[in-house]
Amino acid sequence: MDARTVLAAIMALLTALAIAFAALPARAQSAQLPGFADLVDQVGDAVVNITTSSVVAGRGGGPDPIVPEGSPLEDFFNDFLDRQAPDGGPSPRRSQALGSGFVISEDGYIVTNNHVIEGADEIMIEFRNGVELVAELIGTDPNTDIALLKVDSDEPLPFVSFGVASEHRVGDWVMVMGNPLGQGFSVSVGVISAFGRSLSGAYDDFIQTDAAINQGNSGGPLFNLDGDVIGVNTAILSPTGGSIGIGFAMSSDVVINVVEQLREFGETRRGWLGVRIQDVTAEMAEALSLEDARGAMVTDVPTGPASEGGIVVGDVILSFDGQDIADTRELVRIVGDSTVGETVRVLVFRDGETETLRVTLGRRETAESAATPEVEGAPDGTTSSEILGITMSPLTDDRREELNAGNIAGGLVIEAIDPASDAAEMGLQVGDIITEVTQQPVATVADFQARIDAADAAGQKSILILIRRDGTPRFMALTIEEEETEGELVPAE
């Protein structure tokens, strides 16, 4: 049998299979595709609609009429509606909002978003079977936008459990259930698009999904195929206000700890290390002789657990309680999940070597900033100088008051920056105060130059400087520019 005959036989077989599949009933065809009906039946009764109401300022207890701005009718309607209130001012009215949630225990604990119930004086829970119950607010955490509610029921309630979000992969199927746009119980499906998304919070760890999430889905569950909740639907990215396939659910890896604390204490109790930190860039790593650009660079250590444990400005935190630290977000999240009062090992990189310190954590919610006394500064009347494209002068008492830098001793104020310099490219600004160069304090321009000369002699390509801008410290790495000597062109003899 030649190749042409074999190919013809294969094509005939494929055609026959296609005809046979097309002849199957629609029900048989759909059986070949993944379905979610069984999953909906498994978990649907634990998903709830949430309606909140609150008293807000308004006019006449109802919606305001719509009249064109600047219209002759505008003043008439305003005067008329103001007269409806007994005191002549706006009369209050009740406003309603909708959201979603899910039951996590048979005795009636319910998880939702904080923004769903924020400011509400009445929270009503509607179950899939039409039963409605009034909910009590147990606690909220605005930092993760999570709230915990409680309802009383004569019968045990259907509930769902949390899964471990980090055990999943991009591309895994997920299902959203909730109350989109007030339409009632609704289901949408999609896949995990990404992990570790951050929107605006310090503790953000969002799962991105293309499953449809709309207004009203907030607070509802993101399920895996086992029926476990791996996220709490929170936000969407959309120019229209409707789903375009970019939705975000707070990871269960964050939510579980928050819910446990709200359930036990009615509030969160996060660990507090007591440092200001920033990410380590490749340039900073080179200036520090740090092998990899990772960890969290300490920029300030106010009075607190870190200072008592021996952490100092300039340390790079490489691991915390045995967990490697990739960046500042990871450190903030790990510390926040740690137990208040726990003593942990912190591995830092300092002066070219690693050192292990023991720090007893405080509580973030009750941490208070210690006032730092005013310090005397350099005498007035000093002149400015330019180095590396930066024109700077010592910090004087007058400039200290002007720049609200009463707690800074020494330092150099940036007066001007060459727009073509590395300093401008790295983001230095006029008014920044340079307090350290190569992790040593500077008070004069001569100090600055001496640090550069020492770094140049050691073969470093960049130096690390510590600045303060509006009271916030930050490290930056600057390239050491080599001056080229101009020569005369001499003809060859």
N, C-alpha and C positions, 0 to 999 in steps of 0.2 A: 504494500500500500504506500503510495507516494505522499509527500508532504501536503500536496494540494487536496488530496482525498481526506486526509486526517483533519485538516483545517475545516473542510466542508462539514464533516461529521460533528465537530465541536460546535460550530455555529448552529447546526440543526438542533443539537441538544439544548443549547442555551435558549433558542427560540421556543422550543417546546416547554421548557421550564417557565419562561416568562408568560406564555399563554395559560399554563396551568395555574400560576399564581393569580393572574388577572381573573380567572374564573372562580376563585375562592370567594365565599361570602365575605362581606366587609368585616364581620365579627372575627373571622379566622385571620384576616389580614392584620387587624389591629393587635391580635394576640402575639404577632411577631415583634411588636414594638414595646419598649418599656412603658409600663403603666404605673400610676400613682394612686389609683382608687383605693387599694387596700391600705396604703399608708395614710390616706385621708381618713378612712374609717378608724384606723388605729389611734390617731392622735387628735382628730378634729374636735372631740367633745371637751378637750382641755384648753382649747383656744377660745378667748372671750373678746367681746366688743366692750369698749369702755366709753361711757358718756360722762362728761364732767360739766358742772355748771358753776358759775361764779357771778358775783355782783360787780358790775363795772359801771363807770360813769357814762351817762347817756342823756338823751333828751326825751321826756314824755313817756319813758318806759318802753319805747319801741324804736324801730329803725328810723333814722333821719331821712326826710325826703331828699331826693336828688334834684338840685336846681343848679343852673349854670353859675359858675363863679363870677361875681361882678354883676349878676343880673339884678334888676330892680326888685325881683321877688326874694332875693337872698336876705335882705334886712327884714322884710316882712315875716318870713318864716322863722328867722332867728328870734325876733321879738315875740312871736306867737308861741313858739315852743318853750322859751324861757319862762313865759307866764304860767306854763303848766305845772312847774315845780313850786311847792309851797314857799320856799325861800327865794324864789326868783332865779335860782341857779339850776344847773343840770340835774335832772332826777336820775337816780340809779336804775339800771335794768339788768336782767339776768342774761348772761352769755353762755352758750354751750359749745363744747368742743368734743371731737371724736378721736378715738385711738383704738389700739389693740393691746392684748396681753395674753398671758398663759398661766395656767395653774401648775404649781410645782409640788403641791402636797395635798393629800386627801382632806386635810383639815382647813384648806382654804387660802393658803398663801399664793399670791399672784404677782408676777413680775411684769413691769411695763417700763416705759421711758419716763424720766422725770418731767420732760417738757409736756407730756400728755396730761399730767395731773397738777402741774405747777399752778399755784394760786387758786385751786378749786376749793369750794366749800361743800361740794357734794360730788361723790363719785359713785356712779351706778355701773354695775357689771351685768352684762347680758350673756347668757350661755347659749350654746348652739340649739338647745331644745326650747328656747324662749323664756326660760326662768330668769328673773332679774333679782339681784341682791345688792344692797348698799355695802360699799367697801370702806374699810378704815385704812388710813395711811399709817404704815408702820415706820417708814424711814425713806430718805432719798439721798442720792449721791450725785450732785450736779456735775462733778468732775468726769463721771462716766455716763451721765444722763440715764441713770438707773433708779427706779423706785420700786418699793415693795409694799403691796397692799394685802389686806386680809378680809375675807368674808366669812360669815357664820352660816353654816348649812346643817340641816337636820340629817342629811345623808352624806356619806363619804363622797368626795368629788373626784372625777377622773382627773388625772394629772400626768405630766410628762417629766422626764429627767434630762439633766444636762449631759452632753457628750464632751469630748476633748477636741477642741477645734484644731489644735496643732497636729493631731493624728491624721488629718485630711490633706488632700493635695489639690492643687489648681486643676480644674477640669472635673472634679467630683460633682455629681448631681446634688442639688439642694432644692428644698421646697419652702415657699413662703405662704403663710396663712395669716389672715387678718381681715380688717374692715376697710378696704380702700375706698376713699371718697364717700364714706358713709353708706356703701352699697350692701353692707352685711358680709356674712362669711364668704370668703373668696380664697381661691388657691391659684398660685402661679409657680412655675418651675423654671429652673435654669441650672447654671453651673457656678462653681467658685471661680471667679475671675482673677483674684489676687488675695494675698494675705498681708497683714501688717500695714494697712493704710492708716495714715494719720490725717485728721481734719483740723482740729484746733486745740485739743486738750493734751495735757501732759501724760495722761494714762491711755491715750488712744491706741487701740489695736483692732482696727476694723477689718472685717472680711468684705471684700468687694464681690458682688454677684450681678449677673445679668437677669436673674429672676425679677419679674416686675414688682417694684415697691413704689407705692404711691402715698399721697397724703391719706392718713387714716390707718396705714400699715404700721405706723410708729408704735414701738413697744411689743409688736408681735414676734413670733418665733421664726427662726431660720432652722429648718430641720435637715438632718441627713437622712439617708435611706433606711436607717435603723429606727427612725422616729425619735432620735435624741436631738435636743436643742443645742446647736453649736454657735448660735448668734442671736442677738436681739436687734431687730430691724430698727434703724435709727434715722437714716438720712438718705437723700438721693442727690445726685449731681444732674441738674437739668436746667436748660435755659427757658423751658416752658412751664415748669412746675409739675409736669407729669413724667412718668418713667420713660427714659431713653436707654435703659439697659445698664445704668451705672448706679447701683444701690449699695448701701453700706450697713452692715450689721455688726454691733459690738461683739467681739469674740467671747465665747463662753469661758475661755481661759482667764479673762478679766472678770466677767460677770459673776462667776461662781463665788469668788472670794468676797466680792462686794455684797452679794445677797446673803451670804453666811453672816457677815458682820451686821448688816441691817436687821437680820432676823434675831440675832443674839443681843445686840446693843441698841438698835434703833438708829444707829449712825455708823459711819466708817471710823476705823481706828488704824490708820496707816503708819508704817514705820517712817522715821525721819532721821536722815543722816546729818543734815545741817551743813551742806556745802552748795556753792554755786559752781556749775560745771559747763563745759562746752565740748563739742566734738573735736577730735584730733585730726587735723588735716595732714596730707602727705608732707607739706612744707614744714609743719610743726614737728612731725615725727623725725624728719631729717635734722632739724635744729636740735632736737633732744637726743639724737642718736638712738631713737627707738626703732626697732626693727620693722614693725608694722604700724600703719595708721589706724589704731583701734583704741578703745578705752574711752574714759571720760576725764578731761583735763580740769583740775580744780582751780577755779579763778578767785574764789573767796571762801574764807572759813570763819563765819561769825561764831560767837560763843554758843556752844552746843555739843552734841555727841561727837562730831568729827574732830573738833578742836581738842576735846578731852581725850580722844583716842590717839592723838598725835598726827592727824592728817594736816598738811600744810599747803599753802598756795603753791602751785607748780607741780604737785603730785599728779600722776596719771593713774587713775583707778583701773586696773586690768581685770580684777575679779572681785566678786562680792559674795561672801558665804559659799565659796566653792563654784560659783557660776561665772564663766568668762563674760566680760562686758565688751560688746561690740561698739556701742555708742551711748550717748547720753539718754536717749529714749529708753534703751534697755535697762540702764541703771535705775532710772526713775521708777520704772515699772516694777523691777525686782525689789527695790527698797520699799516701795509702797505696799507690796504684798507681804512684806516681812512682819514679824510679830513685834509689837511695841515692848520694849524692855529686854529684847533678845540681844545677846552679845555675839557678834559675828566677826569672822576674819575678813580683812580687806587687804588685798594685794595691790601695792602701789609701785610705780616706777619713779625713782627719785635719784638724781645725780648719777645716772647711768647704771643703776642697780635696782633690783626689786627688793621690797621690804614688806613683811606681813605685819599688819596692825590689828588690834582687837578693839572693836567699837561697840558700845552698848546703845542701841537705837532709842530715840525718843519718839514722841507721837506728833505727827505732822500737824494735825488739827489744832493742837494746843501750843504749838511752838510760837514763841514770841521773839521778835527781833530786839536784841539788846542795843540800847543807845550807845553810840560811840562818842567819847568826849572830843571837844574841839582841840585841835593841836596848833602849835605855833608853826609858821612857815618861814620861807626864806625872806630876806629883806627885800624891800621894794627897790625898783630902779635898776634891775639887772638887764642886760642886753640879750638879744636873741641871736641865734646862730643857725646855719643850715647844714644838715647832714643827711645823706641819702635822699635828698629832695624834700626833707622836712625842715621847715623853719620853726624853731622851738625856743622857749625861754623858761627859766625856773618858775615854779608856781609861787606866786606872791600872795600876801594876805588879801589884797584887793581882788585878785583873780579868783582866789579860793571862795570868797563870798559870792562873786559873780557867777561862778560855775557850780555853786552849791556843793563844794568839796571840802566841807569843814572837817571831815574825818581823815583827810589825806595829809600825811607828812611827806615833805619832799615832792619829787615829781617834776615833770616838764610839760608845759602846755604847748600844744601844737598851734602855731600862729598862722601858718600858710603851708600849702603842699604843692609841689610841682606836679601838674596834671599828667605829665609823661613819666612820672616816677613809679617804682614798684609800690611805694607807700600808697599812692592814689589808687592803683589797681587793686590793692588788697583791702581797700575800703576805709583807710584812716581818714579822719575828718578834722577840720579846724575846730578847736575846743576840746578835743580828746586830751586826756592827761596820761602821759607815759609814766608809770610808777616803777616798772622793772624792765631791765634789759638782760637777757640771758639769765633770768631768774635771780637777779641781784638788783637791789634798789638803786635808783638814780635820783640825784637832787640837782645836778648841774649838767651842762652840755658836755663838759670834760669827762664826767662819768660815762655818758653815753658813748663818746668817742673811744674811751678806754675799753669798754666792753666790745666794741666793734673790732678794735685792734687785736684784742685777745682772741676773739673768734676767728679772725682772719689768719692769725699766726697758727691757730690750731687746725687750719684747713677747712673750716666750716663754710658752706655756701650760703647759709642763711642764719639769722638770729631770731630768737624768740623775745617778743616784747609783751608786756602786760599793760593794757590801757584801761582807763575808766571813762565811760561815757554816760552822762546823766546818772552817775552813781553806780552803774553796772560794770563790773570788771569783765575783761575779755582778753584772751591771748591771741596774738597774730604773729606770723612768721614773715620776716622781711629778707629779701635777697641782698647780700652784700655786693654792692656794685664796685667793680674794679675800675679805677681811673686809668685811662690810656694816655701815654705821653706822646704828644704830637712831635714828629721829627721833620727835619728838612730834607728835601729830595736832593741828593748829591750825585752828580753824574759820575759814572765809572771812569777811572783813569785808564 
